[in-house]
Amino acid sequence: MGGFFMLRKWKKYGCILFLLIALPYVITIFINGPSGLTAPKQKETEVSVQSGGNDRMTTMSLDAYGMGVLAKEISMDMDIETIKAQAVIVRTGIYKKMTEQEEGKELVFTDPFYTVDEMEDEWKSKMQKNYARLKEAWNETKERILVYEDQPAYVPYCRLTNGKTRDAKEVLGTDQYPYLKSVDCAADKNAEDAFQSKEIDGTGYEITKQDSAGYVLEVKQGENVIDGDTFRNQWELPSSCYTMRQTDKKTTVITQGIGHGLGLSQNMAEELAKEGKSYKEILEYFFEGTVLKEVAEILDNTE
């Protein structure tokens, strides 16, 4: 009889001991879930960045860099769906460079971006509001990029067109980007700064070739032939769509739009967002034929 009670006593002590040992495990599962003990936190992807307009190199997380580029490229006063569309464009550009990296060469990103300190200097009293919108746009499109034939797509953008975007085949002379077709951007015609003028040195310039959207492909001055975009960059013109008016010693260039006119127009994207279009619908409008996919799907195919 005594042995029976002794056995029960030891069973009781054993249960208490088991609970003392298992308690930390139970608490951890309660707080973190079943994977809390075994699933390590995923390490953030880091990228090498050339910053400050010089050769100074720094390493930062891909998300911090991407958000910095996004903050530099678009106004946080725009509709959140417009900002989300631009976020996908930024992320797609980053991963396109990563998948096209030459073996054995270090990949360095050089696109201009804002640091948090620069955001504070730029946004001042709007810092908290703007940063929240920036973070929302980046996180709600997390890991999503535009792809074409299972590769990150080429997704250029501009601030404002002359009323329609350009066809990549005419601009770049290649069939490589069939999703970059001319699309209507009627809202851009009445936008602020749609038309601007600038006086440049010299005379005798002649526009000799334009694409179907009205953007300049070729300029001649005497025997000298200049590419339309090269001429724009040479004289720091706002747009690649322009006409000319010449006097005795100077030439006045009248531009329409802001940027090269290829890909997404931020102004038209904003109009679409105001009409209730989502960022996915906006991207489909400008890049019809591309597909929105998770980054992991693309990286798996390139390994």
C-alpha positions as CSV (number, residue, x, y, z in Angstrom):
1,M,0.0,0.0,0.0
2,G,2.8,2.4,0.9
3,G,4.4,1.7,-2.5
4,F,1.3,2.8,-4.2
5,F,1.2,6.2,-2.4
6,M,4.9,6.6,-3.0
7,L,4.4,6.0,-6.8
8,R,1.6,8.6,-6.8
9,K,3.9,11.1,-5.0
10,W,6.6,10.7,-7.6
11,K,4.2,11.1,-10.4
12,K,3.0,14.3,-8.9
13,Y,6.6,15.6,-8.6
14,G,7.3,14.5,-12.2
15,C,4.3,16.5,-13.5
16,I,5.5,19.6,-11.6
17,L,9.0,19.2,-13.0
18,F,7.7,18.7,-16.5
19,L,5.6,21.9,-16.2
20,L,8.6,23.9,-15.0
21,I,10.7,22.7,-17.9
22,A,8.0,23.2,-20.5
23,L,6.7,26.6,-19.3
24,P,9.2,28.8,-21.2
25,Y,8.4,26.9,-24.4
26,V,4.7,27.3,-23.9
27,I,5.1,31.0,-23.2
28,T,7.2,31.5,-26.3
29,I,4.6,29.8,-28.5
30,F,1.9,31.9,-26.9
31,I,3.7,35.1,-27.7
32,N,5.4,34.3,-31.1
33,G,3.3,31.5,-32.5
34,P,4.5,27.9,-33.2
35,S,7.2,29.2,-35.6
36,G,8.6,31.6,-33.0
37,L,11.3,29.2,-31.9
38,T,12.4,27.8,-35.2
39,A,11.8,30.5,-37.9
40,P,14.7,33.0,-37.9
41,K,14.1,36.5,-38.9
42,Q,14.7,36.9,-42.6
43,K,17.8,39.0,-43.3
44,E,17.1,42.2,-45.2
45,T,18.7,42.4,-48.7
46,E,21.5,45.0,-48.8
47,V,22.7,47.0,-51.8
48,S,25.8,49.1,-52.5
49,V,24.9,52.7,-53.3
50,Q,26.9,55.6,-54.7
51,S,25.6,58.6,-52.9
52,G,25.9,62.3,-52.6
53,G,26.7,62.9,-56.3
54,N,30.3,61.7,-55.8
55,D,32.2,58.4,-55.6
56,R,31.4,57.8,-51.9
57,M,30.0,54.3,-51.4
58,T,27.6,53.1,-48.8
59,T,25.7,50.0,-48.0
60,M,22.0,50.1,-47.1
61,S,19.0,47.9,-47.1
62,L,17.2,47.6,-50.4
63,D,14.0,48.9,-48.8
64,A,15.7,52.0,-47.5
65,Y,17.3,52.7,-50.8
66,G,14.0,52.0,-52.7
67,M,12.0,54.3,-50.5
68,G,14.7,57.0,-50.9
69,V,14.5,56.7,-54.7
70,L,10.7,56.8,-54.6
71,A,10.7,59.9,-52.4
72,K,13.0,61.6,-54.9
73,E,11.0,60.7,-58.0
74,I,7.4,61.6,-57.1
75,S,5.5,64.1,-54.9
76,M,3.9,62.7,-51.8
77,D,1.0,65.1,-52.4
78,M,-0.2,62.8,-55.2
79,D,-2.9,60.1,-54.8
80,I,-1.6,57.1,-52.9
81,E,-2.4,54.8,-55.9
82,T,-0.2,57.0,-58.1
83,I,2.6,56.7,-55.5
84,K,2.1,52.9,-55.3
85,A,2.4,52.7,-59.1
86,Q,5.7,54.6,-59.0
87,A,6.8,52.3,-56.1
88,V,6.4,49.3,-58.4
89,I,8.4,51.1,-61.1
90,V,11.2,51.8,-58.7
91,R,11.4,48.3,-57.4
92,T,11.2,46.8,-60.9
93,G,14.2,49.0,-61.9
94,I,16.2,47.8,-58.9
95,Y,15.6,44.1,-59.6
96,K,16.1,44.5,-63.3
97,K,19.6,45.7,-62.5
98,M,20.1,42.9,-60.1
99,T,19.1,40.2,-62.5
100,E,21.3,41.7,-65.3
101,Q,24.4,42.0,-63.1
102,E,27.5,40.8,-64.8
103,E,29.1,37.9,-63.0
104,G,32.2,38.9,-61.1
105,K,31.4,42.6,-61.0
106,E,30.1,44.5,-58.0
107,L,26.6,45.9,-58.6
108,V,26.4,49.6,-57.6
109,F,23.2,51.6,-57.7
110,T,23.6,55.2,-58.8
111,D,20.0,56.6,-59.1
112,P,19.5,59.7,-57.0
113,F,17.7,59.2,-53.7
114,Y,16.7,61.0,-50.5
115,T,18.2,60.0,-47.1
116,V,15.8,60.4,-44.1
117,D,17.7,63.6,-43.3
118,E,17.2,64.9,-46.8
119,M,13.5,64.0,-46.6
120,E,13.2,66.1,-43.4
121,D,15.0,69.1,-45.1
122,E,12.7,68.8,-48.2
123,W,9.4,68.1,-46.5
124,K,9.9,70.1,-43.2
125,S,6.5,70.2,-41.4
126,K,5.1,67.6,-43.7
127,M,7.7,65.0,-42.8
128,Q,5.6,62.8,-40.6
129,K,2.6,62.8,-43.0
130,N,4.8,62.3,-46.1
131,Y,6.9,59.6,-44.6
132,A,3.8,57.7,-43.6
133,R,2.5,57.9,-47.2
134,L,5.9,56.8,-48.6
135,K,6.0,53.8,-46.2
136,E,2.4,52.9,-47.0
137,A,3.0,52.9,-50.8
138,W,6.2,50.9,-50.5
139,N,4.9,48.3,-48.0
140,E,1.5,47.8,-49.7
141,T,3.3,46.9,-53.0
142,K,5.9,44.9,-51.1
143,E,7.9,42.5,-53.3
144,R,5.9,43.2,-56.4
145,I,7.5,44.1,-59.7
146,L,6.4,44.2,-63.3
147,V,7.7,41.4,-65.5
148,Y,7.6,40.5,-69.2
149,E,8.5,37.0,-70.3
150,D,9.4,36.1,-66.7
151,Q,12.1,38.9,-66.5
152,P,11.8,42.3,-64.8
153,A,10.4,44.7,-67.4
154,Y,11.9,48.0,-68.7
155,V,9.5,50.5,-67.1
156,P,10.5,54.1,-67.9
157,Y,8.4,57.1,-66.7
158,C,8.1,60.8,-67.2
159,R,6.4,63.7,-65.4
160,L,4.2,64.8,-68.3
161,T,3.7,64.0,-71.9
162,N,2.5,66.1,-74.9
163,G,-0.8,64.3,-74.8
164,K,0.3,60.7,-75.6
165,T,3.2,58.5,-74.7
166,R,5.7,57.3,-77.3
167,D,6.1,53.9,-79.0
168,A,9.4,52.2,-77.9
169,K,10.0,50.8,-81.3
170,E,10.1,54.3,-82.8
171,V,12.2,55.7,-80.0
172,L,14.6,52.9,-79.4
173,G,14.5,51.1,-82.7
174,T,13.8,47.7,-81.3
175,D,10.9,45.3,-80.8
176,Q,12.2,44.3,-77.4
177,Y,9.6,46.2,-75.5
178,P,6.2,45.5,-77.2
179,Y,4.4,46.6,-74.1
180,L,5.6,50.2,-74.5
181,K,3.0,51.4,-76.9
182,S,1.7,54.9,-77.4
183,V,-1.3,55.5,-75.1
184,D,-3.6,58.5,-74.7
185,C,-2.7,61.1,-72.1
186,A,-5.2,63.8,-72.9
187,A,-5.1,65.2,-69.3
188,D,-1.5,66.2,-69.9
189,K,-2.3,68.8,-72.5
190,N,-3.9,71.1,-69.9
191,A,-1.5,70.5,-67.1
192,E,0.5,73.2,-65.4
193,D,3.9,73.8,-67.2
194,A,2.6,71.8,-70.2
195,F,4.2,74.5,-72.4
196,Q,7.6,76.1,-71.7
197,S,10.1,78.1,-73.8
198,K,13.8,78.6,-73.7
199,E,16.2,80.7,-75.7
200,I,19.3,78.9,-76.9
201,D,22.5,80.0,-78.7
202,G,22.9,79.7,-82.5
203,T,20.6,79.5,-85.5
204,G,20.0,77.3,-88.5
205,Y,18.5,74.4,-86.5
206,E,15.9,72.3,-88.4
207,I,13.7,69.5,-87.0
208,T,14.0,66.9,-89.7
209,K,12.4,63.8,-88.1
210,Q,9.6,63.2,-85.5
211,D,7.9,60.1,-84.2
212,S,4.2,59.4,-84.5
213,A,3.6,61.1,-81.1
214,G,5.2,64.3,-82.2
215,Y,8.5,63.9,-80.3
216,V,11.7,65.0,-82.1
217,L,13.9,62.2,-83.4
218,E,16.4,64.3,-85.4
219,V,17.7,67.9,-85.6
220,K,20.0,69.2,-88.3
221,Q,22.2,72.3,-88.2
222,G,24.0,72.6,-91.5
223,E,25.6,69.2,-92.2
224,N,25.5,68.3,-88.5
225,V,22.8,65.8,-87.5
226,I,21.8,65.5,-83.9
227,D,19.6,63.0,-82.2
228,G,16.4,64.6,-80.8
229,D,17.0,63.4,-77.2
230,T,20.7,64.4,-77.4
231,F,19.7,67.9,-78.5
232,R,17.2,68.1,-75.6
233,N,19.9,67.0,-73.1
234,Q,22.5,69.4,-74.6
235,W,20.3,72.4,-74.1
236,E,18.6,71.1,-70.9
237,L,15.2,71.3,-72.4
238,P,12.2,70.1,-70.3
239,S,10.9,67.8,-73.0
240,S,11.8,65.9,-76.1
241,C,8.7,67.3,-77.8
242,Y,9.6,70.8,-79.1
243,T,9.3,73.3,-81.9
244,M,11.6,76.2,-82.8
245,R,11.4,79.9,-83.7
246,Q,14.6,81.5,-84.9
247,T,15.8,85.1,-84.9
248,D,19.0,86.6,-86.2
249,K,21.3,85.3,-83.5
250,K,19.2,83.2,-81.2
251,T,16.7,80.3,-81.3
252,T,13.6,80.0,-79.1
253,V,12.6,76.5,-78.4
254,I,9.0,75.8,-77.3
255,T,8.6,72.5,-75.4
256,Q,5.5,70.5,-74.6
257,G,5.5,68.1,-71.7
258,I,8.2,67.3,-69.1
259,G,10.5,64.3,-69.8
260,H,11.2,61.9,-72.6
261,G,7.5,60.9,-73.1
262,L,8.2,57.1,-72.8
263,G,6.3,54.8,-70.4
264,L,4.2,56.1,-67.5
265,S,3.1,59.7,-67.3
266,Q,2.9,60.6,-63.6
267,N,0.3,63.4,-64.4
268,M,-1.9,61.0,-66.4
269,A,-1.5,58.3,-63.7
270,E,-2.8,60.9,-61.2
271,E,-5.8,61.5,-63.3
272,L,-6.5,57.8,-63.5
273,A,-6.2,57.5,-59.7
274,K,-8.6,60.3,-59.2
275,E,-11.1,58.4,-61.4
276,G,-10.8,55.5,-58.9
277,K,-8.3,53.4,-60.7
278,S,-6.0,51.2,-58.5
279,Y,-2.2,51.2,-59.0
280,K,-2.6,47.8,-60.7
281,E,-5.0,49.3,-63.3
282,I,-2.7,52.3,-63.7
283,L,0.3,50.1,-64.5
284,E,-1.7,48.0,-66.9
285,Y,-2.8,51.1,-68.7
286,F,0.8,52.2,-69.4
287,F,2.5,48.8,-69.6
288,E,-0.1,46.5,-71.2
289,G,1.3,43.0,-71.6
290,T,3.4,43.0,-68.5
291,V,2.4,41.0,-65.4
292,L,2.7,42.0,-61.7
293,K,4.6,39.2,-59.9
294,E,6.3,38.6,-56.6
295,V,10.1,39.1,-56.6
296,A,10.7,35.6,-55.2
297,E,9.2,34.0,-58.4
298,I,11.6,35.9,-60.6
299,L,14.7,35.3,-58.5
300,D,13.9,31.5,-58.4
301,N,13.9,31.5,-62.2
302,T,17.3,33.2,-62.4
303,E,19.2,31.0,-59.9
